[in-house]
Amino acid sequence: MVSTLEEKAPARADVANDTDVVAAAAALVPVLRSRAAESDTLLKLPDTTIADFEKARLFEMVVPKMYGGLQSPLETYMDVMIQLGRADGSAAWALGLLSSGTWMAATLFPKHVTDEVFAKGGKFRTAGALGPRKAKTRRVDGGMVIEDALWMYNSGAYHAHWNVLGIPIVDDAGQMTGMGSALVPSSDVIFLNDWDPIGLRGSGSTSIAVKDLFVPNDRISLTSRNLQDDYASTHLRGEAAYRMPMVPLLAARLLCPILGMAKAALELFVDKVPTRGIAFTTHDKQDEAAVTHLQIGEASSKIDAAEAIVRRTMQNLEANAASGTRMTQEQRARIWRDGGFASQLIWEAVDMMAAASGTAFINAKSPINRVWRDVRVATMHGGICLSTCLELYGRISTGKAPNTMLLPALT
């Protein structure tokens, strides 16, 4: 049965468990929709939305329980992000990317570092940008200096207290030996304020820069170790949530808010078909035409299929981590492949409904136009690019080396 635009009561303050956090997210749908235009204008989330997320404990879904967080299961996270995506793609995207950054802050660094990040007081929100557009570093006593670096698309950065930034690792001679992730306070980051896209405008995905910043060794995590699931958070090794493979986990997380956006598009489309006709036909109401029924059937089945793929992915990631076994390279590539395919299904469904929405769609302030733009931008993320994901899986399936450093042979 197709969902409707029926709204729920205001968010509750008594969020204590996984059921509550999903309900709190669902209750925020109407207010987030009412702020969509404000977010687009600000090019980041309004402070009121951040306050609502804090009250509903949505930022705490990936915070370890040992630090007072919810440490929510992946399917709880998924259900929360779907609800928020139904409301406002930008709000869901920003929270989703901040959640991934917070997971990295908890997982990639040793206890004395995470003790600082998650110290009582709530200054733990973490953004992340692992692929620098440019970065020059040098080795110094006790750590490294980021001399001059730039990262694009740092989603949620305006609301973060910390940032996990990808940097080249160099030896004393200045030769690059690998990549790493540097955990730096947001106060040390330069915001370039250059985010002005067609979609996800309120996600605040600005470019950032760093100049002449010293980062101590204990706040630098080696990518080569992380891709082997050899995380520095030895104090969390008993927790399955922090043993999952960083790749493809971070890619899978991207799909959750996009699913919510797709569900919003379907709700909007179905809500409007009884009120408009089809130009140059005898159909006074769009919902009388067989072609409309076919479009709803196809779009809804693609969205449902994408959701089934993502839900299976979340279940597999959790079951594997709980079992204490490591995912094989092929399993990781398969999940990544599935993510790219789910992304394509979502885009095809939303684009079909936009095309069938008539001339009302071309109005930039049309709700379905806004969702269409959000989904288009979100599905262009390189981490869920279908051709890349398919080629990667095909290479591994035929015994060839992966064409990415992100899925190395396991040692």
Long-range contacts (C-beta under 8 A, 24 or more apart in sequence): 2-266, 2-267, 2-270, 2-296, 2-300, 3-263, 3-266, 3-267, 4-267, 4-270, 4-271, 5-267, 5-268, 5-271, 11-52, 11-55, 11-56, 12-56, 13-55, 15-55, 15-56, 15-57, 17-70, 18-70, 18-72, 18-73, 18-76, 21-56, 21-57, 21-58, 21-61, 21-70, 21-72, 21-76, 21-80, 22-76, 22-79, 22-80, 22-83, 24-55, 24-56, 24-57, 24-58, 25-56, 25-58, 25-79, 25-80, 25-81, 25-83, 25-84, 26-83, 27-56, 28-52, 28-56, 28-83, 28-84, 28-87, 29-83, 29-84, 29-86, 29-87, 30-87, 32-84, 32-87, 32-88, 32-91, 33-87, 33-88, 35-88, 35-91, 36-88, 36-90, 36-202, 36-370, 37-365, 38-202, 39-88, 39-90, 39-91, 39-201, 39-202, 40-90, 40-201, 40-202, 40-370, 42-202, 43-193, 43-195, 43-196, 43-201, 43-202, 43-204, 43-206, 44-94, 44-158, 44-159, 44-195, 44-202, 44-203, 44-204, 45-90, 45-91, 45-94, 45-156, 45-158, 45-159, 45-202, 45-203, 45-204, 49-91, 50-159, 53-95, 54-122, 58-84, 58-95, 59-95, 59-98, 59-99, 59-102, 59-124, 59-125, 61-99, 62-99, 62-100, 62-102, 62-103, 62-106, 62-241, 63-102, 63-106, 63-118, 63-124, 64-106, 64-114, 64-118, 64-236, 64-239, 64-241, 64-242, 65-239, 66-235, 66-236, 67-114, 67-118, 67-124, 68-118, 68-120, 69-118, 71-239, 71-241, 73-241, 73-318, 74-241, 74-314, 74-315, 74-317, 74-318, 75-311, 75-314, 75-315, 75-318, 77-253, 77-256, 77-314, 78-256, 78-259, 78-310, 78-311, 78-314, 81-256, 81-257, 81-259, 81-260, 82-256, 82-257, 82-259, 82-260, 82-263, 82-307, 83-260, 84-257, 84-260, 85-256, 85-257, 85-258, 85-259, 85-260, 85-261, 85-262, 85-263, 85-264, 86-260, 86-261, 86-263, 86-264, 86-267, 87-260, 87-264, 88-202, 89-199, 89-200, 89-203, 89-257, 89-258, 89-260, 89-261, 89-264, 89-370, 89-371, 89-374, 89-375, 89-378, 90-200, 90-201, 90-202, 90-203, 90-374, 91-202, 92-256, 92-257, 92-260, 92-261, 93-155, 93-200, 93-203, 93-205, 93-257, 93-374, 93-378, 94-155, 94-156, 94-159, 94-202, 94-203, 94-204, 94-205, 95-156, 95-257, 96-253, 96-254, 96-256, 96-257, 97-127, 97-128, 97-155, 97-156, 97-203, 97-205, 98-125, 98-126, 98-127, 98-155, 98-156, 98-159, 98-160, 99-253, 100-128, 100-250, 100-253, 101-125, 101-126, 101-127, 101-128, 101-156, 101-160, 101-162, 101-163, 101-164, 102-126, 103-242, 103-249, 103-250, 104-128, 104-164, 104-181, 104-246, 105-162, 105-164, 105-183, 106-233, 106-236, 106-242, 107-231, 107-233, 107-236, 107-242, 107-246, 108-164, 108-181, 108-183, 108-221, 108-226, 108-231, 108-232, 108-233, 108-246, 109-183, 109-218, 109-219, 109-221, 109-232, 109-233, 110-218, 110-232, 110-233, 110-234, 110-235, 111-233, 111-234, 111-235, 112-218, 113-183, 113-218, 113-219, 114-233, 114-235, 117-162, 117-183, 123-161, 124-161, 124-162, 125-156, 125-159, 125-160, 125-161, 125-162, 126-160, 126-161, 126-162, 126-163, 126-164, 126-183, 127-154, 127-155, 127-156, 127-157, 127-159, 127-160, 127-162, 127-163, 127-164, 127-186, 128-154, 128-163, 128-164, 128-165, 128-181, 129-153, 129-154, 129-163, 129-164, 129-165, 129-166, 129-208, 130-164, 130-165, 130-166, 130-181, 131-166, 132-165, 132-166, 132-167, 132-168, 133-207, 135-166, 135-167, 135-168, 136-168, 137-167, 137-168, 137-169, 137-170, 138-170, 138-174, 139-170, 139-171, 139-172, 139-174, 140-214, 142-216, 142-217, 143-214, 143-215, 143-216, 143-217, 143-219, 143-220, 144-169, 144-170, 144-182, 144-214, 144-215, 144-217, 144-220, 145-212, 145-213, 145-214, 145-215, 146-182, 146-184, 146-210, 146-211, 146-212, 146-213, 146-215, 147-211, 147-212, 148-209, 148-210, 148-211, 148-212, 149-209, 149-210, 149-211, 150-192, 150-207, 150-208, 150-209, 151-207, 151-208, 151-209, 152-207, 153-205, 153-207, 154-205, 154-206, 154-207, 154-208, 155-200, 155-203, 155-204, 155-205, 156-203, 156-204, 156-205, 157-186, 157-189, 157-191, 157-204, 157-205, 157-206, 157-208, 158-191, 158-204, 158-206, 159-204, 160-186, 161-185, 161-186, 162-186, 163-189, 163-208, 165-208, 165-210, 166-223, 167-215, 167-220, 169-220, 169-222, 178-222, 178-223, 178-224, 179-222, 179-223, 179-224, 179-405, 180-220, 180-221, 180-222, 180-223, 181-220, 181-221, 181-223, 181-226, 182-215, 182-219, 182-220, 182-221, 183-215, 183-219, 183-220, 183-221, 184-210, 184-213, 184-215, 184-219, 188-213, 197-377, 198-373, 198-376, 198-377, 199-370, 199-372, 199-373, 199-374, 199-375, 199-376, 199-377, 199-378, 200-373, 200-374, 200-377, 200-378, 223-405, 224-408, 227-405, 227-406, 227-407, 227-408, 228-408, 228-410, 228-411, 229-326, 240-318, 240-321, 240-322, 241-321, 243-321, 243-324, 244-317, 244-318, 244-320, 244-321, 245-317, 245-326, 245-327, 245-332, 247-332, 247-336, 247-406, 247-407, 248-313, 248-332, 248-333, 248-335, 248-336, 248-339, 249-317, 250-383, 251-335, 251-336, 251-339, 251-383, 251-384, 252-310, 252-313, 252-314, 252-317, 252-335, 252-339, 254-339, 254-343, 254-378, 254-381, 254-383, 254-384, 255-306, 255-310, 255-339, 255-342, 255-343, 255-346, 255-384, 256-310, 257-378, 258-343, 258-346, 258-375, 258-378, 258-379, 259-303, 259-306, 259-307, 259-310, 259-346, 261-346, 261-350, 261-371, 261-374, 261-375, 261-378, 262-303, 262-306, 262-346, 262-349, 262-350, 262-375, 263-303, 264-367, 264-371, 265-299, 265-349, 265-350, 265-353, 265-354, 265-368, 265-371, 265-372, 265-375, 266-296, 266-299, 266-300, 266-303, 266-349, 266-353, 268-353, 268-367, 268-368, 268-371, 269-296, 269-299, 269-353, 269-356, 269-357, 269-368, 270-296, 272-357, 272-360, 272-368, 276-358, 276-360, 278-358, 279-358, 279-359, 286-356, 286-358, 291-356, 292-356, 295-352, 295-353, 295-356, 298-349, 298-352, 299-349, 299-350, 299-352, 299-353, 300-349, 302-345, 302-346, 302-348, 302-349, 303-345, 303-346, 303-349, 305-342, 305-345, 306-342, 306-343, 306-345, 306-346, 306-349, 309-338, 309-339, 309-341, 309-342, 309-345, 310-339, 310-342, 312-338, 313-338, 313-339, 326-410, 328-410, 329-396, 329-402, 329-407, 329-408, 329-409, 329-410, 330-396, 330-397, 332-407, 333-392, 333-393, 333-396, 333-397, 333-402, 333-407, 334-393, 336-389, 336-392, 336-393, 336-407, 337-389, 337-390, 337-392, 337-393, 339-383, 339-384, 339-389, 340-384, 340-385, 340-386, 340-387, 340-388, 340-389, 340-390, 341-386, 341-389, 341-390, 342-384, 343-379, 343-384, 343-385, 343-386, 344-379, 344-386, 346-375, 346-379, 347-375, 347-376, 347-379, 350-375, 351-376
